[in-house]
Amino acid sequence: MIQLKEIKTRKEIKQFVLFPFTLYKGNKYWVPPIINDEIALFDSTKNPIFEIADAQLFVAIKNNKIVGRVAVIINNYEVDKQGIKKVRFGWFDVINDIEVTKLLIEKVREIGKQHQLEYMEGPVGFNNLDKTGILTEGFDHIGTMITWYNHPYYKDHFEQLGFTKEKEYLENKFVYSNANSKRYAKASRIIKKRYDLKPLNFTSTKQILPYVDEMFELFSKSYSKLSTYVPISDAQIQFFKKKYISFINPEYIKFVVDKENKLIAFAIVMPSFAEALQKVKGKLFPFGIFHLLKARKHAKSITFYLIGVDPAYQNKGVTAVIFEEFHKEFTKNNVKECIRTPELVENMAINKIWSSFNPWTHKKRRTYRLDL
C-alpha cells in the first residue's frame, strides 16, 4: 500500500531533500544539490519567494520507505496578476512505479482544483530562476548544478497519465576553439564605436554587487515576452545575490554599458561545479567547500548561466562585445568546453546568438501539462 504524507517540519523537509540521494545512488550523471541550500529553499523565513507563492511538500511512502516526492506550488502573482490559472509542481522524483506517480499527481490535481485553477504544469520551480523540466534525451551526460536529472521512465509515466508537452528546452554545448576570436574582436570594435558602448570587467565580487539590481531590471526586460516569464521581486534578487554571486568568478560576469553608463547587456558564466558537487555529496563542510573552490579556479568546462540584451539593442551584434571579453578570460584559464543552460526552443533571439559557435544539442528536456 502506498501512502501520501505532507511534509512540514525541518526534519521532514530534510528527508524530502535526501530522497534523490537514494534514488540516484551510484548514477554517475546525477549532480547532487547542497543539502542545506535545498532545505532553505522551502523555508519561508529564508526564501522571499513565499511572499508571492505557496508550496506544499508531499512524499509517497511504501513499506516504510520514501518512494516519491513532489512540491505543489502556486505562484500567486502568476495566478492573480498574470491571469495564468496554473498549479505548478516541481522537485518531482519517483521510483519506477506508475502507481506512485499517479498518487503524487492526484494530489497536485486536488490542490489545483481547490484553488479553482485550470491546469497543472511541471516539473517547474517557483519562477524563472529555478530548475525546470525533465530530461527526455541526454541521460548519459552529466548534469549541472542548475538543472534536474531524472530517470528515462519519468517521461513514460507522465504520458501514460495523459500529460502533453507544454514547453521544450534544448541544452547545447560547443568546443571553445569553435569561437572565432578574430571575428568577434573585429565585430566588437565596430559595435562599440557605432553605438558608443563599453564593457565592464570585474576582479572582485564587491565590484559587481552595485550592478546586480540593474542587471535584473534588464533581465526582466529581456525575458518578459517569453511564455515562462514571471517577475522577480527585490527580495528575491537579494536572495539570489546571497546564494549565487559569491560562487561565481568575478571575471566571469560581463556587462556592457552605453555612453550614459546604462546597462544594456550582461552575461554570467559559471565554472562547471558538477564533478565537484558529486565529490561533495551534498555537504559543504568540513571539506566539501574545498572541492568547489578548486573547481571555481581550475574548471575547464564553463556553463553560460544567464545572458540578456536590452530589446533596443537586440540583433545589433552587442554580444560580440561580451564574447570578446570572455575570450580573454577563457584563453587565460584554458577553458575547453562551453555548456548552455536550458533554453526554450521558441527563444529564437538566444538561439541566433549561439548559432555561429557550431553547438550541438546534447540534452532535451520539457515540461508537461495536464488540464484539471
C-alpha positions, 0 to 999 in steps of 0.5 A: 500500500502506498501512502501520501504524507505532507511534509512540514517540519525541518526534519521532514523537509530534510528527508524530502531533500535526501530522497534523490540521494537514494534514488540516484545512488551510484548514477554517475550523471546525477549532480547532487544539490547542497543539502542545506541550500535545498532545505532553505529553499522551502523555508519561508523565513529564508526564501522571499519567494513565499511572499508571492507563492505557496508550496506544499511538500508531499512524499509517497511512502511504501513499506516504510520507505520514501518512494516519491516526492513532489512540491505543489506550488502556486505562484500567486502573482502568476495566478492573480496578476498574470491571469495564468490559472496554473498549479505548478509542481516541481522537485518531482522524483519517483521510483519506477512505479506508475502507481506512485506517480499517479498518487503524487499527481492526484494530489497536485490535481486536488490542490489545483482544483481547490484553488479553482485553477485550470491546469497543472504544469511541471516539473517547474520551480517557483519562477524563472530562476529555478530548475525546470523540466525533465530530461527526455534525451541526454541521460548519459551526460552529466548534469549541472548544478542548475538543472534536474536529472531524472530517470528515462521512465519519468517521461513514460509515466507522465504520458501514460497519465495523459500529460502533453508537452507544454514547453521544450528546452534544448541544452547545447554545448560547443568546443571553445576553439569553435569561437572565432576570436578574430571575428568577434574582436573585429565585430566588437570594435565596430559595435562599440564605436557605432553605438558608443558602448563599453564593457565592464570587467570585474576582479572582485565580487564587491565590484559587481554587487552595485550592478546586480539590481540593474542587471535584473531590471534588464533581465526582466526586460529581456525575458518578459515576452517569453511564455515562462516569464514571471517577475522577480521581486527585490527580495528575491534578487537579494536572495539570489545575490546571497546564494549565487554571486559569491560562487561565481568568478568575478571575471566571469560576469560581463556587462556592457554599458552605453555612453550614459553608463546604462546597462544594456547587456550582461552575461554570467558564466559559471565554472562547471561545479558538477564533478565537484558537487558529486565529490561533495555529496551534498555537504559543504563542510568540513571539506566539501567547500574545498572541492568547489573552490578548486573547481571555481579556479581550475574548471575547464568546462564553463556553463553560460548561466544567464545572458540578456540584451536590452530589446533596443539593442537586440540583433545589433551584434552587442554580444560580440562585445561580451564574447570578446571579453570572455575570450580573454578570460577563457584563453587565460584559464584554458577553458575547453568546453562551453555548456548552455543552460536550458533554453526554450526552443521558441527563444529564437533571439538566444538561439541566433546568438549561439548559432555561429559557435557550431553547438550541438544539442546534447540534452532535451528536456520539457515540461508537461501539462495536464488540464484539471 
